[in-house]
Amino acid sequence: MKFGKRIFLGFFLLLVAAFLFTDTANAVTCKLELKRFEDKSSMYETAGDEEPILRRVRGQYLRWRRDQATTADFVEAVKKEPKYESDILYRGVITLGSDQYGFALDSSDIIKNGFHKFYFDRNQNGDLTDDAVIEAMPLPKGVNFGPGFMQREFPRQDMTVNTDGKKYDYSFFLLVYSDTQGQSDGSLRYASAQLSTGVYRKGEVELDGQQHTIHLLDFNCNGRFDDSTTIRDDIRNDNGRIYQTHGDRIMLDFNVENADPAYYNLTGRKDRLPVEKLLFVNGKYYDLTVSPSGESLEFTPSKAPLGSIQNKNEVFEFALYNDQSVLKLSGKKDDPIPIPEGEWKLLEYTINLTDPAKSSQGRRSWTLLSAAGTTNCKPVKVEKGKTVEFPFGGPYKPLVRVNPMGSNNQVDQARVSLEFIDNVSAICTNLYVNGDRPPDPTFVIATPNNEIVERGKFEYG
């Protein structure tokens, strides 16, 4: 009996080891090389060049406050400052990876030159005087921003970033905008600054017998490449629109010739995917692991049980979400699309019926509609082995919203807006027909006795 137990136990351990080995062996690792964007203005674009497309990211916004020259985090990060040339300053903190860096923007003449001097505490010692001042790039020839407006860009900054104790190379660009329109005394009406990534990662991977090129983008420009998309619960308008905090992006088999009607949306081009726990490639799902530095991706075949959904639109891209992940998928009319079982909510979609043959001077003649999900969109339950209809899309109906406006408890004005709502309560966010917007919708405001009070047109945007 003892001998038999040993044999059984040994056989059991062999089964466990085989299972673990097989699971690990199925994982595919993709090593990615660091690539730096060319050190030049973002306003220079060349047809057929991939860099301008890859540089279309959601930059890190660095807030300027009129009523507060410095922020609390700046005071904490910076202990020593240089002698500035201007009384008008732009100061704050840049977050990259796990660390924060104090910065200040200065000018010799804010009206003529905008903010053209950049102090950056690269060594994080709290001293802005021991790092050389960074001068803005020369203004592009032939570019005129208009009286009182100025936009300056700074050369690419190469550095080392620390994330969770690991250091790796990184780069960024800084752009700053200033508005002194009508300010004869040289004071500032408004300013904004944006940090955008100066690098991306690139590599090759074979999945299920097919070779793929991967471009990994630090899309939210915070110095790390592993951020997923999150649903914001701090923004809720009257229409209930769902907003997202953008995570990082994968360009799968990136093709510079693919037209892109919406640079920043998840939907708009098929080769743009979110960095998420689940990734759909060639009809299969993979569990995705991304290193914060972007040096490697790991693809493991997912074991999630699958059902499927279908839709009546001719061709479309859409994004769904639940508590676990965001999915970005493409589909055609009535073709079942595999989906992990569970409840899924609509984030956004694009129905693109553009004829690729119709173009003018390299620009597409768009025919498309995009929409965003709302809190009124009911979740769709997907069950293993079953197909369920996900009926987003037409017919679309107009919805007029009237928001009273006034002061001192006296309402004397109203803001009137028009939205187009689809059959699941998603809100139309973009619309083109043969390259043009439809004619501006008109409105008439009348009394119950049909006396006309006001006529007008709704404007897009």
PAZALUM-772472 format. One record per residue (C-alpha): residue in one letter; x, y, z. Coordinates in steps of 0.05 Angstrom, whole numbers. Last residue first. Example, Ala and Ser with C-alpha at 12.3 -4.5 7.8 and 13.67 -1.06 7.14 Angstrom:
BEGIN
<atom code="S" X="273" Y="-21" Z="143"/>
<atom code="A" X="246" Y="-90" Z="156"/>
// end
This chain:
BEGIN
<atom code="G" X="-382" Y="1435" Z="-618"/>
<atom code="Y" X="-428" Y="1444" Z="-678"/>
<atom code="E" X="-472" Y="1506" Z="-680"/>
<atom code="F" X="-548" Y="1505" Z="-673"/>
<atom code="K" X="-585" Y="1555" Z="-716"/>
<atom code="G" X="-634" Y="1610" Z="-699"/>
<atom code="R" X="-704" Y="1636" Z="-692"/>
<atom code="E" X="-734" Y="1670" Z="-631"/>
<atom code="V" X="-800" Y="1689" Z="-599"/>
<atom code="I" X="-849" Y="1666" Z="-653"/>
<atom code="E" X="-921" Y="1672" Z="-631"/>
<atom code="N" X="-951" Y="1603" Z="-639"/>
<atom code="N" X="-1004" Y="1613" Z="-585"/>
<atom code="P" X="-966" Y="1565" Z="-539"/>
<atom code="T" X="-907" Y="1613" Z="-548"/>
<atom code="A" X="-853" Y="1600" Z="-600"/>
<atom code="I" X="-779" Y="1584" Z="-603"/>
<atom code="V" X="-756" Y="1563" Z="-673"/>
<atom code="F" X="-695" Y="1521" Z="-687"/>
<atom code="T" X="-648" Y="1507" Z="-744"/>
<atom code="P" X="-600" Y="1449" Z="-753"/>
<atom code="D" X="-534" Y="1469" Z="-786"/>
<atom code="P" X="-526" Y="1432" Z="-852"/>
<atom code="P" X="-492" Y="1364" Z="-846"/>
<atom code="R" X="-417" Y="1367" Z="-834"/>
<atom code="D" X="-375" Y="1353" Z="-894"/>
<atom code="G" X="-328" Y="1299" Z="-920"/>
<atom code="N" X="-381" Y="1256" Z="-955"/>
<atom code="V" X="-425" Y="1258" Z="-893"/>
<atom code="Y" X="-391" Y="1272" Z="-827"/>
<atom code="L" X="-414" Y="1264" Z="-755"/>
<atom code="N" X="-378" Y="1265" Z="-688"/>
<atom code="T" X="-401" Y="1260" Z="-615"/>
<atom code="C" X="-469" Y="1226" Z="-621"/>
<atom code="I" X="-495" Y="1208" Z="-553"/>
<atom code="A" X="-511" Y="1135" Z="-533"/>
<atom code="S" X="-583" Y="1124" Z="-509"/>
<atom code="V" X="-589" Y="1052" Z="-534"/>
<atom code="N" X="-627" Y="1071" Z="-598"/>
<atom code="D" X="-582" Y="1129" Z="-615"/>
<atom code="I" X="-585" Y="1200" Z="-587"/>
<atom code="F" X="-571" Y="1263" Z="-627"/>
<atom code="E" X="-560" Y="1324" Z="-584"/>
<atom code="L" X="-585" Y="1396" Z="-589"/>
<atom code="S" X="-570" Y="1451" Z="-539"/>
<atom code="V" X="-609" Y="1511" Z="-513"/>
<atom code="R" X="-578" Y="1555" Z="-460"/>
<atom code="A" X="-630" Y="1597" Z="-424"/>
<atom code="Q" X="-634" Y="1669" Z="-403"/>
<atom code="D" X="-673" Y="1713" Z="-354"/>
<atom code="V" X="-677" Y="1668" Z="-293"/>
<atom code="Q" X="-678" Y="1711" Z="-230"/>
<atom code="N" X="-655" Y="1679" Z="-166"/>
<atom code="N" X="-599" Y="1730" Z="-159"/>
<atom code="S" X="-569" Y="1707" Z="-225"/>
<atom code="G" X="-591" Y="1676" Z="-290"/>
<atom code="M" X="-589" Y="1615" Z="-334"/>
<atom code="P" X="-641" Y="1561" Z="-350"/>
<atom code="N" X="-614" Y="1498" Z="-384"/>
<atom code="V" X="-657" Y="1474" Z="-443"/>
<atom code="R" X="-639" Y="1407" Z="-474"/>
<atom code="V" X="-664" Y="1387" Z="-543"/>
<atom code="L" X="-660" Y="1313" Z="-563"/>
<atom code="P" X="-657" Y="1292" Z="-636"/>
<atom code="K" X="-668" Y="1219" Z="-653"/>
<atom code="Y" X="-622" Y="1168" Z="-683"/>
<atom code="P" X="-645" Y="1101" Z="-712"/>
<atom code="G" X="-592" Y="1078" Z="-710"/>
<atom code="G" X="-531" Y="1050" Z="-673"/>
<atom code="F" X="-521" Y="1006" Z="-612"/>
<atom code="P" X="-560" Y="940" Z="-614"/>
<atom code="F" X="-514" Y="891" Z="-578"/>
<atom code="E" X="-550" Y="826" Z="-597"/>
<atom code="V" X="-531" Y="764" Z="-558"/>
<atom code="T" X="-494" Y="701" Z="-580"/>
<atom code="K" X="-486" Y="642" Z="-531"/>
<atom code="G" X="-429" Y="595" Z="-516"/>
<atom code="K" X="-413" Y="627" Z="-449"/>
<atom code="E" X="-461" Y="682" Z="-431"/>
<atom code="V" X="-456" Y="756" Z="-448"/>
<atom code="K" X="-499" Y="805" Z="-409"/>
<atom code="V" X="-508" Y="873" Z="-442"/>
<atom code="P" X="-507" Y="934" Z="-398"/>
<atom code="K" X="-562" Y="986" Z="-408"/>
<atom code="C" X="-541" Y="1053" Z="-436"/>
<atom code="N" X="-572" Y="1108" Z="-392"/>
<atom code="T" X="-506" Y="1122" Z="-357"/>
<atom code="T" X="-481" Y="1144" Z="-425"/>
<atom code="G" X="-439" Y="1114" Z="-480"/>
<atom code="A" X="-404" Y="1157" Z="-531"/>
<atom code="A" X="-419" Y="1162" Z="-605"/>
<atom code="S" X="-382" Y="1167" Z="-671"/>
<atom code="L" X="-412" Y="1174" Z="-740"/>
<atom code="L" X="-377" Y="1167" Z="-807"/>
<atom code="T" X="-374" Y="1189" Z="-879"/>
<atom code="W" X="-306" Y="1221" Z="-887"/>
<atom code="S" X="-278" Y="1247" Z="-953"/>
<atom code="R" X="-207" Y="1227" Z="-936"/>
<atom code="R" X="-150" Y="1276" Z="-945"/>
<atom code="G" X="-91" Y="1262" Z="-991"/>
<atom code="Q" X="-104" Y="1322" Z="-1036"/>
<atom code="S" X="-177" Y="1302" Z="-1042"/>
<atom code="S" X="-202" Y="1233" Z="-1026"/>
<atom code="K" X="-257" Y="1186" Z="-1047"/>
<atom code="A" X="-228" Y="1118" Z="-1064"/>
<atom code="P" X="-226" Y="1099" Z="-990"/>
<atom code="D" X="-303" Y="1104" Z="-988"/>
<atom code="T" X="-321" Y="1124" Z="-917"/>
<atom code="L" X="-375" Y="1082" Z="-883"/>
<atom code="N" X="-345" Y="1087" Z="-813"/>
<atom code="I" X="-390" Y="1071" Z="-754"/>
<atom code="T" X="-351" Y="1092" Z="-692"/>
<atom code="Y" X="-364" Y="1068" Z="-621"/>
<atom code="E" X="-357" Y="1088" Z="-549"/>
<atom code="L" X="-358" Y="1063" Z="-477"/>
<atom code="L" X="-416" Y="1013" Z="-480"/>
<atom code="K" X="-425" Y="969" Z="-418"/>
<atom code="W" X="-408" Y="895" Z="-410"/>
<atom code="E" X="-437" Y="844" Z="-363"/>
<atom code="G" X="-401" Y="776" Z="-361"/>
<atom code="E" X="-375" Y="725" Z="-409"/>
<atom code="P" X="-312" Y="742" Z="-449"/>
<atom code="I" X="-332" Y="768" Z="-518"/>
<atom code="P" X="-324" Y="734" Z="-586"/>
<atom code="I" X="-354" Y="775" Z="-643"/>
<atom code="P" X="-412" Y="743" Z="-682"/>
<atom code="D" X="-418" Y="772" Z="-753"/>
<atom code="D" X="-487" Y="804" Z="-761"/>
<atom code="K" X="-459" Y="865" Z="-797"/>
<atom code="K" X="-385" Y="873" Z="-790"/>
<atom code="G" X="-341" Y="882" Z="-729"/>
<atom code="S" X="-282" Y="914" Z="-694"/>
<atom code="L" X="-260" Y="910" Z="-621"/>
<atom code="K" X="-231" Y="952" Z="-564"/>
<atom code="L" X="-243" Y="919" Z="-495"/>
<atom code="V" X="-236" Y="955" Z="-428"/>
<atom code="S" X="-222" Y="913" Z="-366"/>
<atom code="Q" X="-243" Y="884" Z="-299"/>
<atom code="D" X="-300" Y="927" Z="-273"/>
<atom code="N" X="-334" Y="929" Z="-341"/>
<atom code="Y" X="-319" Y="962" Z="-407"/>
<atom code="L" X="-336" Y="962" Z="-480"/>
<atom code="A" X="-303" Y="996" Z="-540"/>
<atom code="F" X="-329" Y="996" Z="-611"/>
<atom code="E" X="-308" Y="995" Z="-683"/>
<atom code="F" X="-358" Y="989" Z="-740"/>
<atom code="V" X="-377" Y="960" Z="-807"/>
<atom code="E" X="-446" Y="948" Z="-837"/>
<atom code="N" X="-486" Y="961" Z="-773"/>
<atom code="K" X="-534" Y="906" Z="-749"/>
<atom code="N" X="-493" Y="883" Z="-688"/>
<atom code="Q" X="-469" Y="818" Z="-659"/>
<atom code="I" X="-445" Y="792" Z="-592"/>
<atom code="S" X="-407" Y="730" Z="-570"/>
<atom code="G" X="-397" Y="682" Z="-513"/>
<atom code="L" X="-329" Y="665" Z="-485"/>
<atom code="P" X="-301" Y="632" Z="-422"/>
<atom code="A" X="-236" Y="667" Z="-401"/>
<atom code="K" X="-175" Y="621" Z="-409"/>
<atom code="S" X="-133" Y="675" Z="-442"/>
<atom code="P" X="-72" Y="657" Z="-483"/>
<atom code="T" X="-13" Y="691" Z="-449"/>
<atom code="F" X="20" Y="752" Z="-482"/>
<atom code="E" X="78" Y="785" Z="-445"/>
<atom code="L" X="102" Y="854" Z="-464"/>
<atom code="S" X="172" Y="879" Z="-451"/>
<atom code="E" X="215" Y="942" Z="-446"/>
<atom code="G" X="155" Y="987" Z="-435"/>
<atom code="S" X="187" Y="1016" Z="-372"/>
<atom code="P" X="125" Y="1000" Z="-332"/>
<atom code="S" X="128" Y="927" Z="-357"/>
<atom code="V" X="66" Y="905" Z="-393"/>
<atom code="T" X="26" Y="841" Z="-380"/>
<atom code="L" X="-29" Y="821" Z="-427"/>
<atom code="D" X="-77" Y="763" Z="-420"/>
<atom code="Y" X="-92" Y="744" Z="-491"/>
<atom code="Y" X="-157" Y="736" Z="-528"/>
<atom code="K" X="-162" Y="704" Z="-597"/>
<atom code="G" X="-194" Y="724" Z="-664"/>
<atom code="N" X="-130" Y="750" Z="-694"/>
<atom code="V" X="-113" Y="793" Z="-633"/>
<atom code="F" X="-160" Y="813" Z="-576"/>
<atom code="L" X="-124" Y="840" Z="-515"/>
<atom code="L" X="-145" Y="830" Z="-443"/>
<atom code="K" X="-112" Y="861" Z="-382"/>
<atom code="E" X="-109" Y="927" Z="-419"/>
<atom code="V" X="-63" Y="973" Z="-458"/>
<atom code="P" X="-113" Y="1002" Z="-507"/>
<atom code="L" X="-112" Y="985" Z="-581"/>
<atom code="R" X="-98" Y="1027" Z="-644"/>
<atom code="D" X="-91" Y="986" Z="-709"/>
<atom code="K" X="-165" Y="990" Z="-724"/>
<atom code="R" X="-169" Y="1065" Z="-730"/>
<atom code="G" X="-224" Y="1110" Z="-704"/>
<atom code="T" X="-245" Y="1078" Z="-638"/>
<atom code="L" X="-203" Y="1089" Z="-576"/>
<atom code="N" X="-209" Y="1163" Z="-586"/>
<atom code="Y" X="-150" Y="1210" Z="-588"/>
<atom code="Y" X="-135" Y="1220" Z="-661"/>
<atom code="A" X="-207" Y="1217" Z="-686"/>
<atom code="P" X="-214" Y="1213" Z="-762"/>
<atom code="D" X="-152" Y="1171" Z="-772"/>
<atom code="A" X="-132" Y="1148" Z="-841"/>
<atom code="N" X="-90" Y="1085" Z="-847"/>
<atom code="E" X="-31" Y="1099" Z="-893"/>
<atom code="V" X="18" Y="1101" Z="-834"/>
<atom code="N" X="4" Y="1028" Z="-821"/>
<atom code="F" X="15" Y="1003" Z="-750"/>
<atom code="D" X="15" Y="928" Z="-744"/>
<atom code="L" X="-13" Y="934" Z="-674"/>
<atom code="M" X="-6" Y="1004" Z="-646"/>
<atom code="I" X="-11" Y="994" Z="-571"/>
<atom code="R" X="-37" Y="1051" Z="-528"/>
<atom code="D" X="-30" Y="1077" Z="-456"/>
<atom code="G" X="-87" Y="1099" Z="-411"/>
<atom code="H" X="-137" Y="1154" Z="-423"/>
<atom code="T" X="-182" Y="1174" Z="-366"/>
<atom code="Q" X="-251" Y="1161" Z="-392"/>
<atom code="Y" X="-317" Y="1198" Z="-396"/>
<atom code="I" X="-387" Y="1169" Z="-396"/>
<atom code="R" X="-442" Y="1217" Z="-418"/>
<atom code="G" X="-499" Y="1224" Z="-368"/>
<atom code="N" X="-536" Y="1278" Z="-409"/>
<atom code="D" X="-540" Y="1326" Z="-351"/>
<atom code="N" X="-464" Y="1321" Z="-343"/>
<atom code="R" X="-428" Y="1273" Z="-296"/>
<atom code="I" X="-353" Y="1279" Z="-288"/>
<atom code="D" X="-321" Y="1253" Z="-224"/>
<atom code="D" X="-337" Y="1180" Z="-239"/>
<atom code="R" X="-284" Y="1173" Z="-292"/>
<atom code="I" X="-276" Y="1105" Z="-326"/>
<atom code="T" X="-205" Y="1081" Z="-328"/>
<atom code="T" X="-161" Y="1062" Z="-387"/>
<atom code="S" X="-98" Y="1021" Z="-370"/>
<atom code="D" X="-30" Y="1049" Z="-354"/>
<atom code="D" X="30" Y="1004" Z="-369"/>
<atom code="F" X="77" Y="1049" Z="-408"/>
<atom code="R" X="107" Y="1096" Z="-356"/>
<atom code="G" X="135" Y="1166" Z="-359"/>
<atom code="N" X="69" Y="1204" Z="-349"/>
<atom code="C" X="55" Y="1219" Z="-422"/>
<atom code="N" X="-17" Y="1195" Z="-426"/>
<atom code="F" X="-3" Y="1156" Z="-490"/>
<atom code="D" X="62" Y="1126" Z="-468"/>
<atom code="L" X="60" Y="1089" Z="-534"/>
<atom code="L" X="78" Y="1017" Z="-552"/>
<atom code="H" X="90" Y="1002" Z="-626"/>
<atom code="I" X="84" Y="928" Z="-639"/>
<atom code="T" X="97" Y="893" Z="-706"/>
<atom code="H" X="63" Y="826" Z="-714"/>
<atom code="Q" X="83" Y="757" Z="-741"/>
<atom code="Q" X="29" Y="704" Z="-746"/>
<atom code="G" X="36" Y="632" Z="-722"/>
<atom code="D" X="-11" Y="639" Z="-663"/>
<atom code="L" X="24" Y="702" Z="-639"/>
<atom code="E" X="94" Y="720" Z="-664"/>
<atom code="V" X="122" Y="785" Z="-636"/>
<atom code="E" X="163" Y="843" Z="-663"/>
<atom code="G" X="186" Y="906" Z="-627"/>
<atom code="K" X="179" Y="981" Z="-618"/>
<atom code="R" X="177" Y="1027" Z="-557"/>
<atom code="Y" X="161" Y="1101" Z="-559"/>
<atom code="V" X="197" Y="1164" Z="-540"/>
<atom code="G" X="191" Y="1240" Z="-534"/>
<atom code="T" X="127" Y="1238" Z="-492"/>
<atom code="S" X="85" Y="1301" Z="-487"/>
<atom code="L" X="85" Y="1355" Z="-434"/>
<atom code="Q" X="32" Y="1409" Z="-440"/>
<atom code="A" X="31" Y="1480" Z="-418"/>
<atom code="S" X="-26" Y="1530" Z="-413"/>
<atom code="A" X="-31" Y="1605" Z="-406"/>
<atom code="Y" X="-85" Y="1658" Z="-399"/>
<atom code="R" X="-96" Y="1733" Z="-395"/>
<atom code="L" X="-24" Y="1751" Z="-380"/>
<atom code="S" X="0" Y="1821" Z="-366"/>
<atom code="G" X="42" Y="1860" Z="-415"/>
<atom code="D" X="14" Y="1927" Z="-397"/>
<atom code="S" X="-21" Y="1932" Z="-464"/>
<atom code="Q" X="-62" Y="1870" Z="-449"/>
<atom code="G" X="-109" Y="1865" Z="-509"/>
<atom code="Q" X="-88" Y="1794" Z="-525"/>
<atom code="T" X="-35" Y="1769" Z="-476"/>
<atom code="D" X="-48" Y="1695" Z="-488"/>
<atom code="S" X="7" Y="1644" Z="-475"/>
<atom code="Y" X="18" Y="1572" Z="-498"/>
<atom code="V" X="72" Y="1526" Z="-473"/>
<atom code="L" X="98" Y="1462" Z="-506"/>
<atom code="L" X="146" Y="1413" Z="-472"/>
<atom code="F" X="176" Y="1352" Z="-504"/>
<atom code="F" X="196" Y="1288" Z="-467"/>
<atom code="S" X="249" Y="1234" Z="-463"/>
<atom code="Y" X="259" Y="1169" Z="-425"/>
<atom code="D" X="314" Y="1121" Z="-407"/>
<atom code="Y" X="304" Y="1070" Z="-350"/>
<atom code="K" X="310" Y="1065" Z="-275"/>
<atom code="K" X="274" Y="1014" Z="-232"/>
<atom code="G" X="255" Y="1031" Z="-160"/>
<atom code="D" X="180" Y="1033" Z="-171"/>
<atom code="T" X="188" Y="1077" Z="-232"/>
<atom code="N" X="251" Y="1119" Z="-239"/>
<atom code="V" X="263" Y="1160" Z="-302"/>
<atom code="T" X="329" Y="1176" Z="-335"/>
<atom code="M" X="334" Y="1235" Z="-381"/>
<atom code="D" X="330" Y="1263" Z="-451"/>
<atom code="Q" X="294" Y="1329" Z="-460"/>
<atom code="R" X="270" Y="1343" Z="-531"/>
<atom code="P" X="278" Y="1416" Z="-549"/>
<atom code="F" X="226" Y="1466" Z="-524"/>
<atom code="E" X="163" Y="1490" Z="-559"/>
<atom code="R" X="134" Y="1560" Z="-557"/>
<atom code="Q" X="63" Y="1582" Z="-573"/>
<atom code="M" X="44" Y="1656" Z="-574"/>
<atom code="F" X="-20" Y="1695" Z="-578"/>
<atom code="G" X="-25" Y="1770" Z="-568"/>
<atom code="P" X="-35" Y="1787" Z="-642"/>
<atom code="G" X="-41" Y="1724" Z="-684"/>
<atom code="F" X="-6" Y="1656" Z="-681"/>
<atom code="N" X="35" Y="1668" Z="-744"/>
<atom code="V" X="75" Y="1610" Z="-772"/>
<atom code="G" X="114" Y="1626" Z="-836"/>
<atom code="K" X="180" Y="1602" Z="-807"/>
<atom code="P" X="174" Y="1560" Z="-744"/>
<atom code="L" X="193" Y="1599" Z="-681"/>
<atom code="P" X="263" Y="1580" Z="-658"/>
<atom code="M" X="263" Y="1524" Z="-606"/>
<atom code="A" X="256" Y="1547" Z="-534"/>
<atom code="E" X="317" Y="1558" Z="-490"/>
<atom code="I" X="333" Y="1511" Z="-432"/>
<atom code="V" X="366" Y="1543" Z="-371"/>
<atom code="A" X="425" Y="1501" Z="-347"/>
<atom code="D" X="412" Y="1463" Z="-282"/>
<atom code="D" X="446" Y="1489" Z="-219"/>
<atom code="T" X="398" Y="1547" Z="-208"/>
<atom code="L" X="333" Y="1508" Z="-203"/>
<atom code="D" X="353" Y="1476" Z="-137"/>
<atom code="G" X="306" Y="1426" Z="-103"/>
<atom code="N" X="356" Y="1370" Z="-112"/>
<atom code="Q" X="314" Y="1333" Z="-163"/>
<atom code="N" X="371" Y="1324" Z="-213"/>
<atom code="R" X="329" Y="1348" Z="-272"/>
<atom code="D" X="302" Y="1409" Z="-235"/>
<atom code="F" X="278" Y="1442" Z="-299"/>
<atom code="Y" X="282" Y="1517" Z="-315"/>
<atom code="F" X="251" Y="1533" Z="-383"/>
<atom code="K" X="260" Y="1600" Z="-419"/>
<atom code="H" X="217" Y="1618" Z="-479"/>
<atom code="F" X="150" Y="1636" Z="-448"/>
<atom code="G" X="120" Y="1683" Z="-500"/>
<atom code="N" X="170" Y="1720" Z="-543"/>
<atom code="K" X="138" Y="1786" Z="-562"/>
<atom code="I" X="83" Y="1792" Z="-511"/>
<atom code="I" X="119" Y="1756" Z="-454"/>
<atom code="D" X="184" Y="1795" Z="-463"/>
<atom code="S" X="247" Y="1767" Z="-429"/>
<atom code="S" X="207" Y="1705" Z="-410"/>
<atom code="D" X="204" Y="1653" Z="-355"/>
<atom code="L" X="179" Y="1582" Z="-345"/>
<atom code="A" X="192" Y="1545" Z="-280"/>
<atom code="F" X="199" Y="1471" Z="-263"/>
<atom code="G" X="199" Y="1424" Z="-203"/>
<atom code="Y" X="207" Y="1350" Z="-217"/>
<atom code="Q" X="165" Y="1295" Z="-186"/>
<atom code="D" X="181" Y="1221" Z="-182"/>
<atom code="S" X="148" Y="1153" Z="-189"/>
<atom code="G" X="146" Y="1153" Z="-265"/>
<atom code="L" X="146" Y="1225" Z="-289"/>
<atom code="T" X="107" Y="1278" Z="-252"/>
<atom code="I" X="122" Y="1351" Z="-272"/>
<atom code="V" X="113" Y="1404" Z="-218"/>
<atom code="G" X="94" Y="1477" Z="-222"/>
<atom code="R" X="114" Y="1546" Z="-243"/>
<atom code="Y" X="93" Y="1594" Z="-298"/>
<atom code="L" X="120" Y="1664" Z="-285"/>
<atom code="I" X="101" Y="1736" Z="-299"/>
<atom code="D" X="147" Y="1782" Z="-261"/>
<atom code="S" X="198" Y="1771" Z="-315"/>
<atom code="E" X="273" Y="1763" Z="-320"/>
<atom code="Y" X="278" Y="1712" Z="-265"/>
<atom code="K" X="334" Y="1708" Z="-214"/>
<atom code="P" X="341" Y="1634" Z="-203"/>
<atom code="E" X="302" Y="1592" Z="-153"/>
<atom code="K" X="321" Y="1552" Z="-91"/>
<atom code="K" X="277" Y="1507" Z="-48"/>
<atom code="V" X="236" Y="1473" Z="-102"/>
<atom code="A" X="195" Y="1408" Z="-90"/>
<atom code="E" X="153" Y="1429" Z="-30"/>
<atom code="V" X="138" Y="1498" Z="-57"/>
<atom code="F" X="122" Y="1467" Z="-125"/>
<atom code="D" X="74" Y="1417" Z="-92"/>
<atom code="A" X="38" Y="1473" Z="-57"/>
<atom code="T" X="28" Y="1511" Z="-122"/>
<atom code="T" X="63" Y="1574" Z="-144"/>
<atom code="A" X="40" Y="1641" Z="-173"/>
<atom code="Q" X="-31" Y="1630" Z="-147"/>
<atom code="D" X="-88" Y="1673" Z="-171"/>
<atom code="R" X="-75" Y="1665" Z="-246"/>
<atom code="R" X="-63" Y="1591" Z="-241"/>
<atom code="W" X="-26" Y="1553" Z="-295"/>
<atom code="R" X="-37" Y="1477" Z="-298"/>
<atom code="L" X="11" Y="1429" Z="-328"/>
<atom code="Y" X="-28" Y="1382" Z="-374"/>
<atom code="Q" X="6" Y="1316" Z="-389"/>
<atom code="G" X="-2" Y="1304" Z="-463"/>
<atom code="R" X="-55" Y="1259" Z="-493"/>
<atom code="V" X="-18" Y="1232" Z="-553"/>
<atom code="R" X="-11" Y="1248" Z="-627"/>
<atom code="R" X="65" Y="1236" Z="-630"/>
<atom code="L" X="54" Y="1168" Z="-664"/>
<atom code="I" X="19" Y="1202" Z="-722"/>
<atom code="P" X="73" Y="1256" Z="-730"/>
<atom code="E" X="127" Y="1201" Z="-727"/>
<atom code="E" X="99" Y="1156" Z="-783"/>
<atom code="D" X="120" Y="1200" Z="-841"/>
<atom code="G" X="79" Y="1189" Z="-904"/>
<atom code="A" X="65" Y="1263" Z="-914"/>
<atom code="T" X="114" Y="1305" Z="-874"/>
<atom code="E" X="93" Y="1344" Z="-812"/>
<atom code="Y" X="129" Y="1402" Z="-779"/>
<atom code="M" X="83" Y="1431" Z="-725"/>
<atom code="S" X="108" Y="1381" Z="-673"/>
<atom code="S" X="174" Y="1419" Z="-672"/>
<atom code="K" X="238" Y="1380" Z="-679"/>
<atom code="D" X="281" Y="1330" Z="-640"/>
<atom code="E" X="263" Y="1267" Z="-678"/>
<atom code="F" X="224" Y="1219" Z="-635"/>
<atom code="R" X="264" Y="1171" Z="-593"/>
<atom code="K" X="258" Y="1096" Z="-600"/>
<atom code="L" X="268" Y="1047" Z="-542"/>
<atom code="E" X="268" Y="974" Z="-564"/>
<atom code="L" X="213" Y="926" Z="-544"/>
<atom code="K" X="221" Y="853" Z="-524"/>
<atom code="C" X="159" Y="811" Z="-536"/>
<atom code="T" X="147" Y="752" Z="-489"/>
<atom code="V" X="100" Y="696" Z="-508"/>
<atom code="A" X="65" Y="655" Z="-454"/>
<atom code="N" X="45" Y="585" Z="-476"/>
<atom code="A" X="106" Y="555" Z="-443"/>
<atom code="T" X="83" Y="581" Z="-375"/>
<atom code="D" X="16" Y="546" Z="-380"/>
<atom code="T" X="49" Y="482" Z="-406"/>
<atom code="F" X="100" Y="482" Z="-349"/>
<atom code="L" X="46" Y="492" Z="-297"/>
<atom code="F" X="4" Y="436" Z="-324"/>
<atom code="A" X="63" Y="389" Z="-331"/>
<atom code="A" X="85" Y="404" Z="-260"/>
<atom code="V" X="15" Y="390" Z="-234"/>
<atom code="L" X="11" Y="325" Z="-274"/>
<atom code="L" X="80" Y="303" Z="-249"/>
<atom code="L" X="59" Y="318" Z="-178"/>
<atom code="F" X="-2" Y="273" Z="-186"/>
<atom code="F" X="41" Y="216" Z="-215"/>
<atom code="G" X="89" Y="221" Z="-156"/>
<atom code="L" X="31" Y="219" Z="-107"/>
<atom code="F" X="0" Y="159" Z="-141"/>
<atom code="I" X="67" Y="121" Z="-143"/>
<atom code="R" X="82" Y="138" Z="-70"/>
<atom code="K" X="12" Y="115" Z="-51"/>
<atom code="G" X="23" Y="48" Z="-86"/>
<atom code="F" X="89" Y="36" Z="-50"/>
<atom code="K" X="55" Y="49" Z="17"/>
<atom code="M" X="0" Y="0" Z="0"/>
// end
